[in-house]
Amino acid sequence: MSEPTTLTVEDGLARLTLNRPDAYNTLDRELAKSLMEAAVRCAHGGDVRAVLLTATGNNFCGGGDLKSFHAQGDGIDGHVREVTYYLHAACSAFARMDAPLVIAVQGAAAGAGLSIALLGDLVYAGESAFFTMAYTAAGLSPDGGSTFMLPRVVGLRRAQELTLTNRRLTAAEAVDWGIVTAVVPDDSLQMHAAEVARKLAHGPSRAFGRAKRLLVDSFDTSFESQMELEGRYTRPVNVGLRLLTKASTPARPSGSMAEAAM
């Protein structure tokens, strides 16, 4: 039996792949637990500077494995709670890690699949991709942090529509709604996402982490409080600034942030 996820780390880039293609990469207990373990490894591994999350087969993730849930009989409640525990631990690790998370979505991102996609810092969708909450269609309430992330990404009214009607968004609509960074042709999706992730893996991972936290904190702080938080990070950033200055050639020093980004 193949592993439910695969994880490799090379040159700062962790490549994490959901690997249940014959079951739409749906989350059963084994996949959820494996995802949690891989997420914790990515979040706390000192050698990980960026994470690329992909999936084998034609679909990213079809949500929870309802067939495996119902197979538990009277033990279904405890089983679902266990799967949810693993999923939530994985989502928390992804959300709080310094390393940027790049996600490539093909086919279905439904239920927990959409919840996971919402955690990406950069999310690329193939032209065939579609996104749907799907939870209430199965008689379930949302999980995976989607009720936190979705209103912040698309706004409350759109989050209510997606949650209550299970509307299916195309990849183009997902870009328009802010769920996806960009749409990429299906045949170049994986290559494009990997190229972006490799570039991030060679970037300033600590600065990335601070920037991610500042953006998330901004929803719960005042303008002045947000600037105070930015100020707290100024001194650590100076370390990276000194390294950047030392790395610049004498003939062409990085005299501006615009030049540094080129």
C-alpha positions in Angstrom: 0.0 0.0 0.0 1.3 3.4 -1.0 1.9 6.1 1.6 -1.1 8.6 2.0 1.3 11.5 1.7 4.9 11.9 0.4 7.4 14.4 1.7 10.8 15.3 0.5 13.1 18.2 1.4 15.8 19.4 -0.9 17.6 22.7 -1.0 15.2 24.3 1.4 12.1 23.3 -0.4 9.7 20.7 1.1 7.5 19.0 -1.4 4.4 17.5 0.2 2.0 15.5 -1.9 -1.5 14.1 -1.0 -1.4 10.6 -2.4 -4.8 8.9 -2.5 -5.6 9.6 -6.2 -8.1 6.7 -6.5 -10.2 8.2 -3.7 -10.0 11.9 -4.8 -7.3 12.4 -2.2 -10.1 12.5 0.4 -9.1 12.5 4.1 -9.4 9.3 5.9 -7.7 8.7 9.3 -4.4 7.6 7.7 -4.2 10.6 5.4 -5.2 13.1 8.0 -2.6 11.8 10.5 0.1 11.7 7.8 -0.7 15.2 6.8 -0.5 16.4 10.4 2.9 14.7 10.8 4.2 16.2 7.5 2.9 19.7 8.4 4.6 19.6 11.8 7.9 18.5 10.1 7.6 21.4 7.7 6.8 23.9 10.4 9.6 22.9 12.7 12.3 21.6 10.4 15.2 24.0 10.3 16.0 22.9 6.8 12.6 23.9 5.4 12.4 27.4 3.9 9.3 27.0 1.6 6.6 24.3 1.2 5.0 23.2 -2.0 1.7 21.3 -1.5 0.4 19.3 -4.4 -1.7 16.2 -5.0 -1.5 13.1 -7.3 -4.2 12.3 -9.8 -6.9 14.5 -11.3 -8.1 16.1 -8.0 -6.5 18.1 -5.3 -8.7 17.0 -2.4 -12.4 15.9 -2.3 -12.8 16.6 1.4 -13.5 14.0 4.0 -13.7 10.3 3.1 -17.4 9.8 3.8 -17.3 6.2 2.9 -14.6 5.5 5.5 -16.6 7.5 8.1 -19.8 5.5 7.6 -17.8 2.3 7.8 -17.2 3.0 11.5 -20.8 2.3 12.4 -21.6 3.3 16.0 -18.0 4.6 16.3 -18.5 7.2 13.6 -18.6 10.2 16.0 -15.3 9.4 17.7 -13.7 8.5 14.4 -14.7 11.9 12.8 -13.4 13.7 15.8 -10.1 12.0 15.5 -9.8 12.8 11.8 -10.8 16.4 12.5 -8.1 16.6 15.3 -5.4 15.6 12.9 -6.7 17.9 10.2 -6.8 20.9 12.6 -3.3 20.2 13.9 -2.0 20.2 10.3 -3.9 23.4 9.4 -2.5 25.1 12.5 1.0 24.1 11.7 0.7 25.4 8.1 -0.9 28.7 9.2 1.8 29.5 11.8 5.0 28.3 10.1 7.5 30.9 8.8 8.0 29.1 5.5 5.7 30.3 2.7 3.1 27.7 1.6 2.6 27.4 -2.1 -0.4 25.2 -3.2 -1.2 23.8 -6.7 -4.8 22.8 -7.1 -6.2 20.7 -10.0 -9.7 19.3 -10.2 -11.7 19.4 -7.0 -10.9 21.3 -3.9 -14.0 20.4 -1.9 -14.7 20.5 1.9 -11.4 20.1 3.7 -9.7 20.5 0.3 -11.0 24.0 0.1 -10.1 24.6 3.8 -6.5 23.5 3.1 -6.3 25.6 -0.1 -7.4 28.7 1.9 -4.2 28.3 4.0 -1.9 28.8 1.0 0.2 32.0 0.9 0.2 31.6 -2.9 -2.4 29.3 -4.5 -2.3 28.4 -8.2 -5.2 26.6 -9.8 -5.3 24.7 -13.1 -7.9 25.6 -15.5 -9.9 22.5 -14.6 -10.0 23.3 -10.9 -13.1 24.1 -9.0 -13.8 25.0 -5.4 -16.8 24.2 -3.2 -17.5 24.1 0.5 -19.6 20.9 0.2 -19.9 20.4 4.0 -23.6 21.1 4.4 -24.4 19.0 1.3 -23.1 16.1 3.4 -24.9 17.2 6.5 -21.8 18.4 8.2 -20.7 21.8 9.5 -17.4 23.3 8.2 -14.0 22.5 9.7 -10.3 22.9 8.9 -10.5 26.6 9.9 -12.6 27.5 6.9 -15.1 29.5 9.0 -12.1 31.6 10.1 -10.3 31.9 6.7 -13.2 32.1 4.2 -14.9 35.3 5.5 -11.5 37.0 5.7 -10.6 36.0 2.2 -14.0 36.6 0.4 -16.1 38.6 2.8 -19.0 37.5 5.0 -21.8 37.6 2.4 -19.8 35.5 -0.1 -18.7 33.1 2.7 -22.4 32.6 3.6 -23.3 31.9 0.0 -20.5 29.3 -0.4 -21.3 27.6 2.9 -25.1 27.5 2.7 -25.6 26.8 -1.1 -22.4 24.9 -1.8 -21.9 26.9 -4.9 -19.1 25.6 -7.1 -16.6 28.2 -8.2 -14.5 27.8 -11.3 -10.8 28.5 -11.2 -11.4 31.9 -12.9 -14.1 32.8 -10.3 -11.9 31.7 -7.5 -9.3 34.2 -8.7 -11.9 36.9 -8.8 -13.1 36.1 -5.3 -9.5 36.1 -3.9 -9.3 32.4 -3.1 -6.7 31.8 -5.8 -3.6 33.8 -6.8 -3.7 32.9 -10.5 -5.0 30.4 -13.0 -2.4 28.3 -14.9 -2.9 25.9 -17.8 -3.4 22.4 -16.4 -0.3 21.0 -18.2 2.0 23.6 -16.7 0.4 23.9 -13.2 2.9 21.8 -11.3 5.9 23.3 -13.1 4.8 26.8 -12.4 4.0 26.2 -8.7 7.3 24.5 -8.3 9.2 27.3 -9.9 7.6 29.9 -7.5 8.3 27.7 -4.5 11.9 27.2 -5.4 12.4 31.0 -5.6 10.8 31.4 -2.2 13.0 28.7 -0.7 16.0 30.9 -1.5 14.4 33.9 0.1 14.5 35.3 3.6 12.3 32.8 5.4 12.3 34.6 8.8 11.2 37.8 7.1 8.5 35.9 5.3 7.3 34.5 8.6 7.1 37.9 10.2 5.3 39.4 7.2 2.8 36.5 7.3 2.1 37.1 11.0 1.7 40.9 10.4 -0.8 40.4 7.7 -2.9 38.0 9.8 -2.7 40.2 12.9 -4.0 43.2 10.9 -7.6 41.9 11.1 -7.6 42.2 14.8 -5.6 45.3 15.5 -6.0 49.1 15.1 -3.9 51.0 12.6 -1.6 52.3 15.3 -1.3 48.9 17.0 -0.4 47.4 13.7 2.4 49.9 13.2 3.6 49.1 16.7 3.8 45.5 15.7 5.7 46.4 12.6 8.1 48.4 14.7 8.9 45.5 16.9 10.1 43.6 13.9 12.4 46.4 12.7 15.5 45.4 14.6 15.5 41.7 13.6 14.9 42.7 10.0 18.1 44.8 10.2 20.1 41.6 10.5 18.8 40.5 7.1 19.4 44.0 5.7 23.0 43.8 6.8 23.4 40.4 5.1 21.8 41.8 1.9 24.2 44.7 1.9 27.2 42.5 2.4 26.1 40.2 -0.4 25.8 43.2 -2.8 28.8 43.7 -5.2 30.8 46.9 -4.7 30.0 47.8 -8.3 26.3 47.6 -7.8 25.2 47.9 -4.1 21.5 47.4 -3.3 20.8 51.0 -2.6 17.0 50.7 -2.6 14.3 48.1 -1.8 13.3 48.2 -5.4 16.8 47.1 -6.5 16.9 44.4 -3.9 13.6 42.9 -5.3 14.9 42.9 -8.8 
